[in-house]
């Protein structure tokens, strides 16, 4: 009888450090799933997606400038970040609320490792926010009227805000083991950052906020924005990393890697914060560039038909749309105006940067029409009215001073070719009315319509445009003569004279 000795191999055990890393990642995956499925975060993301769909369908009237569209992605992620903060804090203090904290002492995960797992659990929400930001911006970029260039640093602000808020919730859970601390902090942050009670503008101090909104009526070329977006993204990344590692340190993590990471995070936050504050003040080079773009801009010109269209390089693709409008208006004009070459030039006042509303004076040069940087919606009848005023009066400055019956011809040329002339009349007037006197908006100095002129124009727009167009060309010389009354213009065009005379007659 013989015995066979079987030597069993000892089980291979992973190093304790590897087991700790795997445990941290496993807990992070578990907490990330619970975070994404929590009620506050679900509501926040559903609201975020609904807001993107609702806003982006009609934003910028289908003609966005991408250097504005990237900044438009920054506000709503703050609400998502607040929801993530609330749940991240709820997850950290869960064991304290349920009285299970002593049981964790028998597990492989020390408190600082569990804290690291909670911080990592925020990352999927950050990535989902990045997907939403990319979808919103891509939607804008794919619109047929989109121009300009977006900034990756501006697009990174939304996801980094969620990361900073989420890690702040983890840190708060380690510092204040109370279930009421996070809701109170959310209320404070809501009032400070979301509801706008923080200092506004684009001063150095305002860049300490997650998102710095600078919105004005006019879009500036990308190289004239002067926003320290890259430094701001570095600042937010440094703040988020510092908060996360500070939470680990508070929980007992004292390893060299944690201390080094915290030092790097603080260095990035301080460096980005200091440099973004300095970058908020325009440099002498930027100030000079803005002055040149205002006074003597370097434009790229293109010929369309008989006229010339000059625009900033980023707006070059939009000259086709301008030419289409100008051709429509000019095709309705009579006399020499029907074939007159025009020069359409883009003009801005960039001297005061973003967020300022400055008037552009009317040009005194003959046959020159001004167009702005915005397009679509109300900007179309505004530009159309400017073209019509130049065809009738010769210059923009003379057109802005029209108060006699020539205004009837100007407005009919501007509106009659459009798909819904009456709606265009309403949109081009400052008070959105189709009765009474009103100011007519224009890229430069506005025009004015009296109550009688409004009545005549409204009656003309109700008639078939072909018949009125024939009368306009037949009586062009008299209709565009200075001093022609509104009553005479109405008679020549075949509609009833107004009850009230023009104020300037």
C-alpha positions as CSV (number, residue, x, y, z in Angstrom):
1,X,0.0,0.0,0.0
2,X,1.5,3.4,-1.0
3,X,0.5,6.8,-0.2
4,X,0.5,9.6,-2.7
5,X,1.4,13.0,-1.4
6,X,-0.3,15.8,-3.2
7,X,1.2,19.2,-2.6
8,X,-1.3,21.9,-2.7
9,X,-0.2,25.3,-4.0
10,X,-0.8,28.2,-1.7
11,X,-3.5,30.6,-2.9
12,X,-2.1,33.7,-4.7
13,X,-3.1,36.7,-2.7
14,X,-3.1,40.1,-4.2
15,X,-1.1,42.8,-2.4
16,X,-3.1,44.7,0.2
17,X,-2.7,47.9,-1.8
18,X,-4.2,46.3,-4.9
19,X,-7.1,45.0,-3.0
20,X,-7.6,48.4,-1.5
21,X,-7.7,50.0,-5.0
22,X,-10.1,47.4,-6.3
23,X,-12.3,47.9,-3.3
24,X,-12.3,51.7,-3.8
25,X,-13.3,51.3,-7.5
26,X,-16.0,48.8,-6.6
27,X,-17.5,51.2,-4.0
28,X,-17.1,54.1,-6.4
29,X,-19.1,52.2,-9.1
30,X,-21.8,51.3,-6.6
31,X,-22.1,54.9,-5.3
32,X,-22.0,56.4,-8.8
33,X,-25.0,54.2,-9.9
34,X,-26.9,55.3,-6.8
35,X,-26.0,58.9,-7.4
36,X,-27.2,58.9,-11.1
37,X,-30.5,57.2,-10.1
38,X,-31.2,59.4,-7.1
39,X,-34.2,61.6,-7.3
40,X,-32.5,65.0,-7.1
41,X,-29.9,64.1,-9.8
42,X,-32.5,62.5,-12.1
43,X,-34.7,65.6,-11.9
44,X,-31.7,67.9,-12.5
45,X,-30.6,66.0,-15.6
46,X,-34.2,65.6,-17.0
47,X,-34.6,69.4,-16.5
48,X,-31.2,70.0,-18.1
49,X,-32.0,68.0,-21.2
50,X,-35.5,69.6,-21.5
51,X,-33.9,73.0,-21.2
52,X,-31.4,72.2,-23.9
53,X,-34.1,71.1,-26.3
54,X,-36.4,74.0,-25.5
55,X,-33.7,76.6,-25.8
56,X,-31.6,75.3,-28.7
57,X,-34.5,74.9,-31.1
58,X,-34.9,78.6,-31.5
59,X,-31.7,80.1,-30.1
60,X,-30.2,83.0,-32.0
61,X,-32.9,82.6,-34.6
62,X,-31.0,79.7,-36.2
63,X,-27.9,81.9,-36.8
64,X,-25.6,81.4,-33.8
65,X,-22.1,82.7,-33.4
66,X,-20.2,79.8,-31.8
67,X,-18.1,82.1,-29.6
68,X,-21.4,82.9,-27.9
69,X,-22.8,79.4,-28.0
70,X,-20.0,77.9,-26.0
71,X,-20.7,80.3,-23.1
72,X,-24.4,79.5,-23.3
73,X,-23.5,75.9,-22.1
74,X,-22.3,77.1,-18.7
75,X,-25.4,78.2,-16.6
76,X,-27.5,75.0,-16.4
77,X,-24.7,72.7,-15.2
78,X,-24.6,74.7,-12.0
79,X,-28.1,73.4,-11.1
80,X,-26.9,69.8,-11.9
81,X,-23.9,70.5,-9.7
82,X,-26.1,71.5,-6.8
83,X,-28.1,68.3,-7.1
84,X,-24.9,66.2,-7.3
85,X,-23.5,68.1,-4.2
86,X,-26.7,67.3,-2.3
87,X,-26.6,63.6,-3.0
88,X,-22.8,63.2,-2.6
89,X,-23.1,64.7,0.8
90,X,-26.1,62.4,1.5
91,X,-24.0,59.4,0.6
92,X,-21.1,60.3,2.8
93,X,-23.1,60.9,5.9
94,X,-25.4,57.9,5.3
95,X,-23.4,55.7,7.7
96,X,-23.6,58.3,10.4
97,X,-27.4,58.7,10.0
98,X,-28.0,54.9,10.1
99,X,-25.5,54.3,12.9
100,X,-23.4,51.8,10.9
101,X,-20.1,53.7,11.0
102,X,-18.6,51.4,13.7
103,X,-19.1,48.4,11.4
104,X,-16.8,49.8,8.7
105,X,-13.8,49.3,11.0
106,X,-13.8,45.5,10.1
107,X,-13.6,46.2,6.3
108,X,-10.6,46.7,4.1
109,X,-11.6,50.3,3.4
110,X,-10.4,52.9,5.8
111,X,-12.4,56.1,6.0
112,X,-10.1,58.0,3.7
113,X,-10.5,55.2,1.0
114,X,-14.2,55.4,1.3
115,X,-14.0,59.2,0.9
116,X,-11.9,58.7,-2.2
117,X,-14.6,56.3,-3.6
118,X,-17.3,58.9,-2.9
119,X,-15.3,61.5,-4.8
120,X,-14.7,59.2,-7.7
121,X,-18.5,58.5,-7.8
122,X,-19.1,62.0,-8.9
123,X,-17.1,61.4,-12.1
124,X,-19.9,59.7,-14.1
125,X,-22.2,62.6,-13.5
126,X,-19.4,64.9,-14.7
127,X,-19.1,62.8,-17.9
128,X,-22.8,62.9,-18.5
129,X,-22.8,66.7,-18.1
130,X,-20.0,66.8,-20.7
131,X,-22.1,64.8,-23.1
132,X,-25.0,67.2,-22.6
133,X,-22.7,70.2,-23.2
134,X,-21.3,68.6,-26.3
135,X,-24.7,67.8,-27.6
136,X,-25.9,71.4,-27.1
137,X,-22.9,72.9,-28.7
138,X,-22.9,70.5,-31.6
139,X,-26.6,71.2,-32.3
140,X,-25.7,74.9,-32.5
141,X,-22.7,74.2,-34.7
142,X,-24.8,72.2,-37.2
143,X,-27.3,74.9,-37.8
144,X,-27.1,76.3,-41.3
145,X,-26.5,79.9,-40.1
146,X,-23.8,79.1,-37.6
147,X,-20.5,81.0,-37.8
148,X,-17.5,81.6,-35.7
149,X,-15.4,79.4,-33.4
150,X,-16.1,77.9,-30.0
151,X,-13.6,77.5,-27.2
152,X,-12.8,74.1,-25.6
153,X,-12.0,75.9,-22.3
154,X,-15.4,77.6,-22.3
155,X,-17.1,74.2,-22.9
156,X,-15.2,72.6,-20.1
157,X,-16.7,75.0,-17.5
158,X,-20.0,73.1,-17.1
159,X,-18.5,69.7,-16.4
160,X,-15.8,71.2,-14.1
161,X,-18.5,73.0,-12.2
162,X,-20.4,69.8,-11.5
163,X,-17.1,68.2,-10.4
164,X,-16.3,71.0,-8.0
165,X,-19.8,71.0,-6.5
166,X,-19.8,67.2,-6.2
167,X,-16.5,67.1,-4.4
168,X,-17.6,70.0,-2.2
169,X,-20.5,67.8,-1.1
170,X,-18.0,65.0,-0.1
171,X,-15.8,67.4,1.8
172,X,-18.8,68.8,3.6
173,X,-19.9,65.3,4.6
174,X,-16.5,64.8,6.3
175,X,-16.3,68.2,8.0
176,X,-19.9,68.5,9.2
177,X,-21.6,65.2,9.9
178,X,-25.1,66.7,9.7
179,X,-27.8,66.0,7.2
180,X,-28.8,69.7,7.3
181,X,-25.4,71.1,6.2
182,X,-25.7,70.3,2.5
183,X,-29.3,71.7,2.0
184,X,-28.2,74.9,3.7
185,X,-25.1,75.2,1.5
186,X,-27.2,74.5,-1.6
187,X,-29.5,77.4,-0.7
188,X,-26.5,79.7,-0.2
189,X,-24.9,78.7,-3.5
190,X,-28.2,79.0,-5.3
191,X,-28.5,82.6,-4.3
192,X,-24.9,83.4,-4.8
193,X,-24.2,81.8,-8.1
194,X,-27.5,80.9,-9.8
195,X,-29.9,83.7,-8.9
196,X,-27.3,86.3,-9.6
197,X,-26.7,87.9,-6.2
198,X,-23.0,87.6,-6.7
199,X,-21.1,90.6,-8.1
200,X,-21.7,90.7,-11.8
201,X,-19.7,91.9,-14.7
202,X,-16.3,90.5,-15.7
203,X,-14.0,92.0,-13.0
204,X,-11.2,89.9,-11.6
205,X,-13.3,89.0,-8.5
206,X,-16.2,87.8,-10.5
207,X,-14.0,85.1,-12.2
208,X,-13.9,83.3,-8.8
209,X,-17.5,82.1,-9.6
210,X,-17.9,78.9,-11.6
211,X,-19.4,80.7,-14.6
212,X,-18.9,84.3,-15.7
213,X,-21.7,85.5,-18.0
214,X,-21.0,88.3,-20.4
215,X,-23.9,88.8,-22.7
216,X,-24.6,91.8,-24.9
217,X,-26.7,92.6,-28.0
218,X,-23.7,92.3,-30.3
219,X,-21.3,89.4,-31.0
220,X,-17.6,90.1,-31.2
221,X,-15.1,88.3,-33.3
222,X,-13.4,85.5,-31.4
223,X,-10.0,87.2,-31.2
224,X,-11.6,90.3,-29.5
225,X,-13.4,88.5,-26.7
226,X,-10.6,88.9,-24.2
227,X,-11.9,86.2,-21.8
228,X,-9.3,84.3,-19.8
229,X,-11.2,81.0,-20.4
230,X,-8.2,78.7,-20.3
231,X,-7.0,80.1,-17.0
232,X,-10.6,79.8,-15.6
233,X,-10.7,76.1,-16.6
234,X,-7.4,75.5,-14.9
235,X,-8.7,77.3,-11.8
236,X,-11.9,75.2,-11.7
237,X,-9.9,72.0,-12.2
238,X,-7.5,72.9,-9.4
239,X,-10.4,73.8,-7.1
240,X,-12.2,70.5,-7.7
241,X,-9.0,68.5,-7.2
242,X,-8.1,70.4,-4.1
243,X,-11.5,69.9,-2.5
244,X,-11.5,66.2,-3.3
245,X,-8.1,65.6,-1.8
246,X,-8.8,67.8,1.1
247,X,-11.8,65.6,1.9
248,X,-9.4,62.6,1.8
249,X,-7.0,64.3,4.1
250,X,-9.7,65.2,6.6
251,X,-10.8,61.5,6.5
252,X,-7.3,60.4,7.5
253,X,-5.4,60.0,4.2
254,X,-1.9,61.1,4.7
255,X,0.0,59.3,1.9
256,X,2.6,61.0,-0.2
257,X,0.4,60.7,-3.3
258,X,-2.5,62.4,-1.5
259,X,-0.2,65.2,-0.2
260,X,1.4,65.7,-3.6
261,X,-2.0,65.7,-5.4
262,X,-3.3,68.3,-2.9
263,X,-0.3,70.5,-3.5
264,X,-0.7,70.3,-7.3
265,X,-4.4,71.0,-7.0
266,X,-3.8,74.1,-4.8
267,X,-1.0,75.3,-7.2
268,X,-3.4,74.9,-10.2
269,X,-6.2,76.8,-8.4
270,X,-4.0,79.6,-7.3
271,X,-2.2,79.9,-10.6
272,X,-5.4,79.9,-12.6
273,X,-7.1,82.2,-10.1
274,X,-4.4,84.8,-10.3
275,X,-3.9,84.7,-14.0
276,X,-7.6,84.8,-14.8
277,X,-8.0,87.9,-12.6
278,X,-5.2,89.6,-14.5
279,X,-6.6,88.4,-17.8
280,X,-10.0,90.0,-17.0
281,X,-8.5,93.4,-17.6
282,X,-8.0,94.0,-21.4
283,X,-4.3,94.2,-22.4
284,X,-3.0,97.1,-24.4
285,X,-2.8,94.8,-27.5
286,X,-6.4,93.8,-27.1
287,X,-7.6,97.4,-26.5
288,X,-5.8,98.4,-29.7
289,X,-7.3,95.5,-31.7
290,X,-10.8,96.4,-30.5
291,X,-10.1,100.1,-31.5
292,X,-9.0,99.0,-35.0
293,X,-12.0,96.7,-35.4
294,X,-14.3,99.6,-34.5
295,X,-12.7,102.5,-36.5
296,X,-10.8,100.8,-39.4
297,X,-11.8,97.1,-39.4
298,X,-10.0,94.6,-41.6
299,X,-12.8,93.1,-43.6
300,X,-13.0,90.4,-46.3
301,X,-15.1,91.5,-49.2
302,X,-17.0,89.5,-51.8
303,X,-19.0,90.4,-54.8
304,X,-22.6,89.2,-55.1
305,X,-24.3,90.4,-58.2
306,X,-23.9,94.2,-58.6
307,X,-23.1,94.9,-55.0
308,X,-20.1,94.3,-52.6
309,X,-20.4,92.7,-49.2
310,X,-17.6,93.2,-46.6
311,X,-17.5,91.2,-43.4
312,X,-15.2,90.1,-40.6
313,X,-13.5,86.8,-41.7
314,X,-15.7,84.7,-39.4
315,X,-18.9,86.2,-41.0
316,X,-17.8,85.5,-44.6
317,X,-20.3,82.7,-45.1
318,X,-23.2,85.0,-44.1
319,X,-22.7,87.4,-47.0
320,X,-24.9,85.2,-49.2
321,X,-27.9,85.7,-46.8
322,X,-27.3,89.5,-46.8
323,X,-27.1,89.5,-50.6
324,X,-30.4,87.6,-50.8
325,X,-32.2,90.2,-48.7
326,X,-30.6,93.2,-50.5
327,X,-31.5,91.7,-53.9
328,X,-35.1,91.2,-52.8
329,X,-35.4,94.9,-51.8
330,X,-33.6,96.2,-54.8
331,X,-35.7,94.2,-57.2
332,X,-38.7,96.2,-56.0
333,X,-37.1,99.6,-56.4
334,X,-37.6,101.8,-59.5
335,X,-35.5,104.3,-61.3
336,X,-31.7,104.2,-61.0
337,X,-32.0,102.5,-57.5
338,X,-33.0,99.3,-59.2
339,X,-29.5,98.8,-60.6
340,X,-27.5,100.8,-58.2
341,X,-24.4,99.0,-56.8
342,X,-24.4,99.0,-53.0
343,X,-21.6,98.4,-50.5
344,X,-22.7,96.5,-47.5
345,X,-20.2,96.7,-44.6
346,X,-20.2,95.0,-41.3
347,X,-19.7,97.4,-38.4
348,X,-19.3,96.9,-34.7
349,X,-18.3,98.9,-31.7
350,X,-15.9,96.6,-29.8
351,X,-14.1,99.3,-27.7
352,X,-15.9,98.4,-24.5
353,X,-15.9,94.6,-24.9
354,X,-18.7,92.2,-24.3
355,X,-21.9,93.0,-22.4
356,X,-22.1,96.6,-23.6
357,X,-24.8,98.1,-25.7
358,X,-23.4,100.8,-28.0
359,X,-25.1,102.6,-30.8
360,X,-23.5,102.6,-34.3
361,X,-23.9,106.0,-36.0
362,X,-25.4,106.0,-39.5
363,X,-23.0,106.3,-42.4
364,X,-22.9,109.4,-44.5
365,X,-21.3,107.7,-47.5
366,X,-23.6,107.3,-50.5
367,X,-25.0,103.8,-51.2
368,X,-23.4,102.2,-48.1
369,X,-25.4,100.0,-45.9
370,X,-24.4,98.8,-42.4
371,X,-25.0,95.2,-41.1
372,X,-24.3,94.0,-37.6
373,X,-23.0,90.7,-36.3
374,X,-26.4,89.2,-35.4
375,X,-28.7,87.7,-37.9
376,X,-32.0,86.0,-38.2
377,X,-35.3,86.9,-36.7
378,X,-35.8,90.6,-36.2
379,X,-32.4,91.4,-37.7
380,X,-33.6,90.5,-41.2
381,X,-36.4,93.2,-41.4
382,X,-34.0,95.7,-39.7
383,X,-31.3,95.2,-42.3
384,X,-34.0,95.2,-45.0
385,X,-35.3,98.6,-43.8
386,X,-31.7,99.9,-43.8
387,X,-31.3,98.8,-47.5
388,X,-34.6,100.4,-48.4
389,X,-33.8,103.7,-46.7
390,X,-30.4,103.9,-48.6
391,X,-32.1,103.2,-51.9
392,X,-34.7,105.9,-51.2
393,X,-32.6,108.6,-49.5
394,X,-29.1,107.9,-50.8
395,X,-27.4,107.5,-47.4
396,X,-28.1,105.9,-44.0
397,X,-27.9,109.3,-42.3
398,X,-30.4,110.9,-44.7
399,X,-32.7,107.8,-44.3
400,X,-32.8,108.1,-40.6
401,X,-34.1,111.7,-40.9
402,X,-37.0,110.8,-43.2
403,X,-40.3,111.9,-41.8
404,X,-42.4,112.5,-44.9
405,X,-44.3,110.3,-47.3
406,X,-41.0,108.6,-48.4
407,X,-41.3,106.5,-45.3
408,X,-44.2,104.6,-46.9
409,X,-42.0,103.6,-49.8
410,X,-39.1,102.6,-47.5
411,X,-41.3,100.3,-45.5
412,X,-43.1,98.7,-48.4
413,X,-39.7,97.9,-50.0
414,X,-38.5,96.5,-46.8
415,X,-41.5,94.3,-45.9
416,X,-43.6,93.4,-48.9
417,X,-41.3,90.6,-50.2
418,X,-41.1,88.7,-46.9
419,X,-43.1,85.6,-46.1
420,X,-45.3,87.3,-43.5
421,X,-45.1,91.1,-44.2
422,X,-47.4,92.0,-41.3
423,X,-45.4,90.0,-38.8
424,X,-42.2,91.6,-40.1
425,X,-43.8,95.0,-39.6
426,X,-44.5,94.1,-36.0
427,X,-41.0,92.8,-35.4
428,X,-39.2,95.7,-36.9
429,X,-41.0,98.3,-34.7
430,X,-39.8,98.9,-31.2
431,X,-43.2,98.6,-29.6
432,X,-44.1,95.4,-31.6
433,X,-47.3,97.1,-32.9
434,X,-48.9,97.6,-36.3
435,X,-50.9,100.7,-35.4
436,X,-49.9,104.2,-34.3
437,X,-46.6,105.9,-34.5
438,X,-43.4,103.9,-33.7
439,X,-39.7,103.7,-33.9
440,X,-38.4,101.4,-36.6
441,X,-35.2,99.6,-35.7
442,X,-32.2,99.6,-37.9
443,X,-28.5,98.4,-37.6
444,X,-27.6,102.1,-37.1
445,X,-29.8,105.1,-36.2
446,X,-33.5,104.1,-36.1
447,X,-36.2,105.4,-38.4
448,X,-39.6,106.8,-37.4
449,X,-43.1,106.1,-38.6
450,X,-46.1,108.3,-38.0
451,X,-49.6,107.0,-37.3
452,X,-50.7,107.9,-40.8
453,X,-47.7,106.3,-42.4
454,X,-48.4,103.1,-40.4
455,X,-52.0,103.0,-41.7
456,X,-50.9,103.4,-45.3
457,X,-48.2,100.8,-45.1
458,X,-50.5,98.3,-43.4
459,X,-53.1,98.8,-46.2
460,X,-50.4,98.4,-48.8
461,X,-49.2,95.1,-47.3
462,X,-52.7,93.8,-47.5
463,X,-52.8,94.3,-51.3
464,X,-51.1,92.0,-53.8
465,X,-47.5,93.0,-54.1
466,X,-47.3,92.8,-57.9
467,X,-49.9,95.6,-58.3
468,X,-48.3,97.8,-55.7
469,X,-44.8,97.1,-57.2
470,X,-45.9,98.3,-60.6
471,X,-47.1,101.6,-59.1
472,X,-43.9,102.0,-57.1
473,X,-41.7,101.7,-60.2
474,X,-44.0,103.9,-62.3
475,X,-44.1,106.7,-59.7
476,X,-40.6,106.2,-58.3
477,X,-39.3,109.7,-58.8
478,X,-42.3,111.3,-57.0
479,X,-42.5,108.7,-54.3
480,X,-38.8,109.3,-53.4
481,X,-38.8,113.1,-53.7
482,X,-38.1,114.9,-50.5
483,X,-41.3,116.6,-49.1
484,X,-43.8,114.2,-50.7
485,X,-46.7,113.9,-48.3
486,X,-48.0,110.6,-47.0
487,X,-51.4,111.4,-48.5
488,X,-49.8,111.9,-52.0
489,X,-47.9,108.6,-51.6
490,X,-51.1,106.8,-50.7
491,X,-52.8,108.3,-53.7
492,X,-50.0,107.2,-56.1
493,X,-50.0,103.7,-54.7
494,X,-53.8,103.3,-54.8
495,X,-54.8,103.2,-51.2
496,X,-56.8,105.6,-49.0
497,X,-55.1,108.6,-47.5
498,X,-54.5,108.6,-43.8
499,X,-56.9,110.5,-41.5
500,X,-54.0,112.4,-39.9
501,X,-51.3,114.4,-41.6
502,X,-47.7,113.7,-40.9
503,X,-46.2,115.6,-38.0
504,X,-43.3,116.9,-40.2
505,X,-45.6,118.0,-42.9
